[in-house]
Amino acid sequence: MSSAKVAVLLMALGGPDSLENVEPYLLDLRGGRPTSPELVEEIRERYRATGGKSPVLEITRALAAKVEARRPVRVFVGLRHWHPLIAEAWGDVIEYGPDCVIGICMAPQFSSMTVEKYLEKLADARTDVGGGEIPLSAVKSWATHPGLVAALAEGVSEALGRFADEERRNVPVLFTAHSLPERILREGDAYPDEVRATMEAVIAQLPAGQPTTFAYQSQGRSPEPWLGPEVEPTLDALAADGVPGVVIAPIGFVSDHVETLYDIDIEFRARAEKLGLRLERMPMLNDSDALADTLVALIDEHLGPDS
C-alpha cells in the first residue's frame, strides 16, 4: 500500500458560519422541522456571544493541514449539518481519485445517534454522488485510543495546575459529554459505555485519589427525557460539599464550539460564580499537535504495516 493514493475524510457536526445562517442550520439539524423564532433568537445570541459563528470548520481544516504535513495523504473535511456537507466533501474526494479512503468522525465515542449518522451520510453520498467503488475504511470508535487519552489527561492536568498545590487534590474533575435522548438505553446504544471508558482511561493517568465525577451537558429541547445527571445540579452539589473549585473536562468533544464556549464558559461559569465555586475548563484539543498525532496513528493503523 506504500504507493497508494490515500484520502482521509474528517467528518464533524459543523455549525453556522454566520449569524444569518443560524436558522437554516437549525432547520438542517432538526431534520427539516422548523424552530420557533424565540429559540432561533436564543441560539443566535449564543453564537453572537461566542464569536458570531461556529469555529469547528476552521479548527478541523487546520487539523487536516497538520495531518497532511505528517503523512503523504490528502485530507478532506465534511460537515454533517452545514457546508461543506459530507456529500460535498465526498465530491471533492472523487475528483481527487484516491485508491482508498479512511473516514474519521471527530466524535471519539460511538453512538448510533452520532457516529452512525455521519457514516449514513457518507453512505448516501457514495450512492447519490458516486464513487461507491472506492475502498472505504471507517474508524467507528477511538474512545480509548492512547493518543487521545494522553492528550485529554494532559489537558485536565493543565487545568488542575491553575489551582494552588494545597487545594488541587481537593478539586474534583467534572467529566462531561453531550447528552442524548434516554431512549438510547433501551436500544442498547454503546454511547454511555464508550464515554465511561474514555473517562476511566483518563482518570488512570491522573494523580491517585484525585476526586472525579460525571454529568451530561447540553440536553436538547425535545420533550422526551435526556440522559443525566445534568451539570447544573452537579455543580450545586459540589458547592454544597464545600470544594474549593471544579475542573470541567468535556471529554465527549475534541474541539471548541457553542457547547464549550457558551454552555460551559458562560452558563456554567456564571452558575458556579453564584455558588461561590471557582470553575476552570480544560483546553480543547482543537488543532493541537497531540490530536494531529492521534489522527495520524489512526490512519497508520487502518493502512497497515506496508503503508
N, C-alpha and C positions, 0 to 999 in steps of 0.2 A: 504493500500500500504506500511505499515511500514516495512514489512519483504521482500518487493520486491527487486529483484536484478536489480539495475539500472545502465545503461551505459549512458554516455554522450559523444557525438561526437562533438568536436570543429573543425570547418572547416575554413581554412584560404586559401588565394590565393597562398601563397608559393613563392619561388624564388630559383634560382640556389644555390646549396651547394658548388660550386667551380667555378673558372673562366672558366675551361674547359667545364662546363655544361651550360654556358650561351646560347650557340647556340641551343642545344636540348630543353632547357627551353623555349626559344623564339618560337621554332617550335611548341611546345605544346600550348603556349599562343596564337599563331596566327592561331590555328586550322589546323596546318599542312602546312600553307603557308610559303614558305621559306623567310628568312630575308636576305637582301643584306649584303655582307661581311662588307661593311662600317658601317652599322647600328649595326651589331653584335659587331664589334670592339668598337663602341661608347658606347654601353651598357656595354660591358666588362670593359671598362675604368671606368665607373661609379661604378661598383662593386669593381674594384681594388681600387678606391679612398675611398671606404666605408667599407673596411674590407675583401674584397675578396670573400664574399658570402652573401646570404640573412640571416639576423638574425631571421626571422619570426618563423622557426621551433623550435629553441631553446627557444625563448620567449614563444611560445604557449605551449610547453611542461612544462616549468617552471610554467606557469599559471595553467596548468592541475594538476600539483602536489599540488599546493595550494588549488585548489578546492577539491581534494581528501582528503586533510588534514582537510577540514571543514565539509565534508559530507561523509556518507558511500556509495559512488558511485565510479565506475571506469570510468576514463576519457581517451578517445582516441583522437588522433589528425590526421586529414586527410587534405591534401592539394589539391587544385583544379588543379594546373598545375605543380606540382613536387612531388617527393617522400618524405614521404609516401602518395600516392594518396588516395583520398577519398575511392576508391574501395578497396585499400589495407588495409586501416584502418577499413573498414566495415568487411573485412575478419577476422580481429582480434576481432571485436565486436561479430561476430557469434561464434567464438571459446570461447569467454568468457561466452556465453549463458545467456544473461540477460532476465529479464521478460519484460522490456521495454527500449526504447532508447529515449533520448532527443537530438535533433540536434540543435546546435547553430552556426551560421555563425559569424565570427569575423569581420563583417561589420554591424554596427548597423542600417544603413539606408537601407530600402528595395529598390531594383530595379530589374526589370525583367532581366537586363543585368549583375547583380552581384549576389545577394542572390538567385534569382530564378535559376541561373546556378549551384550554389552549390547544391541546392535541386534536380535539374535534375540529376546531377552526382550521388547523393545519391540514387535516384530512379533507375537509371541504375544499380548501384551496387547491389541493392536489387533484381533486375531481373537477372543480369548476375552471381553474386557470390552466391546468395541465401539469405535466411533469411528474405524473404519478409513477412513472417507471424509474425515476431516480432513487437509488437506495437511500433509505432514511433510517436513522437510528435516533431514538428519543430518550433523553435522560428523564425518567419519571420521578425520581426522588434523589435528593442529595442532602437529606436532612441531617445525616451524621457523618458527612464527609470530613475527614481530618482537617483539611484546609479551612473549611467553613467553621468548624468547631473552634479551632485555634484562633481564627480571626475574631469570632464573637467573644471568646473568653478574654482576648486582649482588649477588646472594646469595653467589656464590663470592668476589667481591672483598671483601665484608664479612668473610667467614671468613678469607681470606688476611690481611686487615688486623689480625687478632688476633696475628699474628707480628711480631716486630721487623723494621724495614726491612732490616737486613743479612742476615737469614736468609730473608725472604719469597721471594726469587727462586729459592731452592733447595728450597722446599716444593712437592712435587708435589700436583696436584689429582687425586684418585681419583674419577672419574665412575662412578656405579653405576646399574643398572636392575634390576628384578626379573627373575630368571632364568625361563626357560620350558623345557619339555622339548626336548631336542635334535632330536626328530623334526620340529620346525617347519622346520628347514633343508632336509630332504628334500622338504617340502611347499611350499618356495619362499615361506615367510612373509616379509612385509616388515619384521617387527619389528627384527631386527638392524640393517638399513639405516636404519630410522627413528630408532633410538636413536643410531646413529653420526652421523646428520645433525644431531640436536639437539646432540650433544657438539661436533661440529666448528663449528657456528654459535656456540656459547658460547665455545669456545676463541678464535675470531676476535675476540672482544671483550675478551679478557684481555691483559695485557702480553705483548709479543713475547718468546718464549723461556721463558715460564712452563712448567715441566715438568708433563706430564699423563700419566695412564694410565687404564685402564678395567677394570672387573670386574663380573660379575653377582653379585647378592646374593639371599639368601632362597630358595635352592633348595628345592624341595618334597621330601616324604618318600617319594615313589614310587620303586620300584627302577630305573626307566628313567633313562638318562643325561640330565643337565640342562646347559644352556648354561654355558660357562665363558669365561674364567678366573674363579675364585672370589675373593672378597675376602680370605679368611684367608691363603692362600699369597702373595697380592699384598702384604699388609702385611708378611709375613715377609721378602719380597724387598726391599721398600723399607727396612726396618730394617737388613738386611744391607748395603745400599748406603750406610748412614750418613746418611740425610737427617735434617734437624732436626725434621721433623714432617710431617703429612699433612692435607690438607683433603678430607673426603669430600663429594661433591656428588651426591646421589641424584636425578639429572635425570629418572629414569623415574617419579617421583612428584610430585604437587603439594601433598599435604597430609600432616601428621603422622599416623602410625598405628603399629601394632606393628613394622612393618619398619624404621621410622626410630627410634622411641622405645626399642625393645628391641634389635633386631638391630645397629643402629649405636651408639646412645648407651650401651648396656650391654655387649653381647657384644664388638663390635669395639673399643670403647674399652678394655675390660679386656685384650683381647689386645694392643693397642697399648702399654698401660702395662707389660705384662710384657716387651715388646720394647724398652722404653725410648723409645717413639715418642710424641710429643705428637700427639693426634688432635683435630681440630676439624671440626665439621659445619656446612655452610651451613644457614641457616634455611630452612624450607619456606615455600612461597608462601602456603599456608593461605587465610585470607580477606583477604589484603592488597589494597590499592588496585590494585597492579600487576596482580594476577591478575583482579580485577574488571574493570579496563580492558581486559584482553586478551579476556575473555569478551564484553564489550560490542562490541569490534571484530569478533569472530567473528559475533556476531548481526547487526551492521550489514552485514557482507559478504554474509550469507545473505539479508537482506531486500532489499538492493539500494539504488540511489540515491534511490528515491522514498519510503523509509521515514522 
